[in-house]
Amino acid sequence: MPYDDRPTQASAADIVVIGAGVSGLNALNSARAYLPSGSRAILIDAKDHAGGMWNIAYDYVRLHQPHPMFTVGAMRWDWDKPRDYLARRDEVRDHLARALGPIQDKLALTTHFGHTVTRCEEIETPDGPMAEITFHPNDAPDQARTIRAQRAVHAIGVDYHCADPLPTSSDRVLSIIPQDLSRALTAHPDAPVFVVGGGKTGMDTVLAAAVDPARQITLINGSGTNFVKRDMVLPKGLRRWFAGRPMSMLFRDLATRFDGDNESAIIDRVRARFSTAPDVDNATFLYGLQSMSERRRVDAGAEIVMDYFTDVEDTANGPLLRLRGGGTIPVPEGSIVVNCSGSFFRFAEMAEMKPLISPGGAVLSINTRNMFHFLSSVAGFFTPHLFYRGLLRDHGFYALDHDALFRADRRAWVGASATQAYLNQVLCMNTLPVAVLDRCKLDMDRWFPMHRRLAAAMRMKSAATRDIAHCSASLDRVADRFGVLCQPIT
Ligand SMILES: Cc1cc2nc3c(=O)[nH]c(=O)nc-3n(C[C@H](O)[C@H](O)[C@H](O)COP(=O)(O)OP(=O)(O)OC[C@H]3O[C@@H](n4cnc5c(N)ncnc54)[C@H](O)[C@@H]3O)c2cc1C
């Protein structure tokens, strides 16, 4: 399209999607079901390729869930790997990028990679509400252009960015981010590794460093993170037929127990019933999955310290790592300190608050402030279907400000996010046709044979009225207690 700095009078597109991560691609793919063939679609992303954060995550990251359950709509993976294979970063990125093929088969798609969107808003026009989007090449803000579209989906998701290395007073240690780990391990084969943060990134980092059994590894674990046993929600072999627990039932367990006040009891339950380390008093839960064998490798490979990193200082006896609780750990000179201290909701400023759906229905937003589901992928799949069918508003679905609640109280965030996820899932079951539900291959219940999936679905259906009332009341209580956005979508 030619460069133009004035808004075009007619719409440039039937749909514009901002963000080519798993949420934006799911959103575009879902919207395609409602647009006539040949409709004009535009996809804009600041990165040079589709795949979102899987372009920039550390190279040893793997999916938590088996690869078939991380996709765009119903798109299958283009290989014959075992069903339980946990795909690597580049494999996930390439799989997501393949989604552009089927989308292009139906829509006249123009992509603008390497472009930054600075504005995406609903405007009133003589033809009704439209979306207006301003964007420019990343390195040329003076070449901004503004286009209009019938609809836009602003799908920036969790907006993952690489962290910074932890600042240390000592320059006798190597402070890095996970993206630099592989290089650092090769360059310093004997250096001890201090992993700061015990979430998914921290666990992955311990396992990556522990490939060399001689490597000395210390995990500075903060208040500790619980991981759900992968072997329980995704049992292997014949156990799929009778053992384990479908993910929807785990969510139901938490959602029907959370009452808006008892977040500590919910974390205790996660730890005691579902986690890989029931005897360790880990304080948080971020929905990570871990197998028992991974857990054993972490425990065997690293010394675990339950405290927070503050600094590494030089002393007469060499570098010393200082902990928030007042303790210290001697650090051999040349040690590697890896910042794995969290990817979510860690910016100094909260993300911009945007309505999940604009007043005239022209802009749908998938962001962390006004979120449909803590997994942006799931939000990307369902919200366009609900939106195009006129079901998103006034049907009891809840939006939640995950960013604000997480910062206010991480335990309450667990209770509320599980409750919201379950409530919105039950409402989707009640409102959307089976044919649409069946196209959501993100659903982890699909791991189980049909009879177990049906049993879980029937349980959800039969208790729906009671569960919806309970979950809505719990979420209203969260809104009252914390003063964050947590309300029905109207
Ligand atoms: C380390 C890590 C591991 C994870 N592992 C898993 C996992 O195993 N399974 C799972 O289900 N989830 C996992 N997640 C959760 C993860 O957030 C989602 O899986 C998902 O990939 C996020 O997709 P997204 O589309 O919401 O965001 P992103 O992938 O971040 O995509 C958003 C896109 O929007 C673009 N964008 C943002 N702002 C602008 C702008 N102004 N202009 C233009 N473009 C813009 C960005 O460039 C980006 O490409 C993981 C998250 C992290 C951080």
The ligand as an SDF file (V2000), in Angstrom:
LIG
                    3D

 53 58  0  0  0  0  0  0  0  0999 V2000
    9.0070  -18.0720   28.7240 C   0  0  0  0  0  0  0  0  0  0  0  0
    7.5700  -18.3580   28.4450 C   0  0  0  0  0  0  0  0  0  0  0  0
    7.1580  -19.6550   28.1690 C   0  0  0  0  0  0  0  0  0  0  0  0
    5.8180  -19.9170   27.9160 C   0  0  0  0  0  0  0  0  0  0  0  0
    5.4430  -21.2040   27.6550 N   0  0  0  0  0  0  0  0  0  0  0  0
    4.1470  -21.4620   27.4030 C   0  0  0  0  0  0  0  0  0  0  0  0
    3.7260  -22.7940   27.1160 C   0  0  0  0  0  0  0  0  0  0  0  0
    4.5230  -23.7110   27.1310 O   0  0  0  0  0  0  0  0  0  0  0  0
    2.4130  -23.0180   26.8690 N   0  0  0  0  0  0  0  0  0  0  0  0
    1.4900  -22.0140   26.8690 C   0  0  0  0  0  0  0  0  0  0  0  0
    0.3170  -22.2860   26.6240 O   0  0  0  0  0  0  0  0  0  0  0  0
    1.8580  -20.7510   27.1440 N   0  0  0  0  0  0  0  0  0  0  0  0
    3.1560  -20.4510   27.4100 C   0  0  0  0  0  0  0  0  0  0  0  0
    3.5360  -19.1740   27.6970 N   0  0  0  0  0  0  0  0  0  0  0  0
    2.5240  -18.1350   27.7370 C   0  0  0  0  0  0  0  0  0  0  0  0
    2.6470  -17.3070   26.4560 C   0  0  0  0  0  0  0  0  0  0  0  0
    2.5380  -16.0360   26.8910 O   0  0  0  0  0  0  0  0  0  0  0  0
    1.6660  -17.7240   25.4040 C   0  0  0  0  0  0  0  0  0  0  0  0
    1.7980  -19.0660   25.1300 O   0  0  0  0  0  0  0  0  0  0  0  0
    1.7650  -17.0460   24.0750 C   0  0  0  0  0  0  0  0  0  0  0  0
    2.7700  -17.4950   23.2030 O   0  0  0  0  0  0  0  0  0  0  0  0
    1.6790  -15.5660   24.1370 C   0  0  0  0  0  0  0  0  0  0  0  0
    1.1850  -15.1740   22.8930 O   0  0  0  0  0  0  0  0  0  0  0  0
    0.5760  -13.7630   22.6200 P   0  0  0  0  0  0  0  0  0  0  0  0
    0.1370  -13.7530   21.2170 O   0  0  0  0  0  0  0  0  0  0  0  0
   -0.4240  -13.3980   23.6380 O   0  0  0  0  0  0  0  0  0  0  0  0
    1.7830  -12.7540   22.8600 O   0  0  0  0  0  0  0  0  0  0  0  0
    3.1320  -12.6190   22.0360 P   0  0  0  0  0  0  0  0  0  0  0  0
    3.6330  -13.9320   21.6020 O   0  0  0  0  0  0  0  0  0  0  0  0
    4.0170  -11.7540   22.8640 O   0  0  0  0  0  0  0  0  0  0  0  0
    2.6840  -11.8280   20.7290 O   0  0  0  0  0  0  0  0  0  0  0  0
    2.2990  -10.4830   20.7680 C   0  0  0  0  0  0  0  0  0  0  0  0
    2.8320   -9.8310   19.5150 C   0  0  0  0  0  0  0  0  0  0  0  0
    2.3620   -8.4850   19.4900 O   0  0  0  0  0  0  0  0  0  0  0  0
    3.3790   -7.6940   18.9270 C   0  0  0  0  0  0  0  0  0  0  0  0
    3.2080   -6.3240   19.3750 N   0  0  0  0  0  0  0  0  0  0  0  0
    3.0880   -5.8790   20.6450 C   0  0  0  0  0  0  0  0  0  0  0  0
    2.9250   -4.5500   20.6610 N   0  0  0  0  0  0  0  0  0  0  0  0
    2.9340   -4.1490   19.3700 C   0  0  0  0  0  0  0  0  0  0  0  0
    2.8170   -2.8880   18.7330 C   0  0  0  0  0  0  0  0  0  0  0  0
    2.6110   -1.7620   19.4120 N   0  0  0  0  0  0  0  0  0  0  0  0
    2.9180   -2.8320   17.3850 N   0  0  0  0  0  0  0  0  0  0  0  0
    3.1040   -3.9800   16.6660 C   0  0  0  0  0  0  0  0  0  0  0  0
    3.2160   -5.1920   17.2150 N   0  0  0  0  0  0  0  0  0  0  0  0
    3.1230   -5.2760   18.5370 C   0  0  0  0  0  0  0  0  0  0  0  0
    4.6840   -8.2950   19.4620 C   0  0  0  0  0  0  0  0  0  0  0  0
    5.7800   -7.9750   18.6120 O   0  0  0  0  0  0  0  0  0  0  0  0
    4.3560   -9.7720   19.4710 C   0  0  0  0  0  0  0  0  0  0  0  0
    4.8330  -10.4380   18.3250 O   0  0  0  0  0  0  0  0  0  0  0  0
    4.8630  -18.8780   27.9370 C   0  0  0  0  0  0  0  0  0  0  0  0
    5.2890  -17.5770   28.2120 C   0  0  0  0  0  0  0  0  0  0  0  0
    6.6210  -17.3150   28.4700 C   0  0  0  0  0  0  0  0  0  0  0  0
    7.0270  -15.9090   28.7560 C   0  0  0  0  0  0  0  0  0  0  0  0
  1  2  1  0
  2  3  1  0
  2 52  2  0
  3  4  2  0
  4  5  1  0
  4 50  1  0
  5  6  2  0
  6  7  1  0
  6 13  1  0
  7  8  2  0
  7  9  1  0
  9 10  1  0
 10 11  2  0
 10 12  1  0
 12 13  2  0
 13 14  1  0
 14 15  1  0
 14 50  1  0
 15 16  1  0
 16 17  1  0
 16 18  1  0
 18 19  1  0
 18 20  1  0
 20 21  1  0
 20 22  1  0
 22 23  1  0
 23 24  1  0
 24 25  2  0
 24 26  1  0
 24 27  1  0
 27 28  1  0
 28 29  2  0
 28 30  1  0
 28 31  1  0
 31 32  1  0
 32 33  1  0
 33 34  1  0
 33 48  1  0
 34 35  1  0
 35 36  1  0
 35 46  1  0
 36 37  1  0
 36 45  1  0
 37 38  2  0
 38 39  1  0
 39 40  1  0
 39 45  2  0
 40 41  1  0
 40 42  2  0
 42 43  1  0
 43 44  2  0
 44 45  1  0
 46 47  1  0
 46 48  1  0
 48 49  1  0
 50 51  2  0
 51 52  1  0
 52 53  1  0
M  END
$$$$
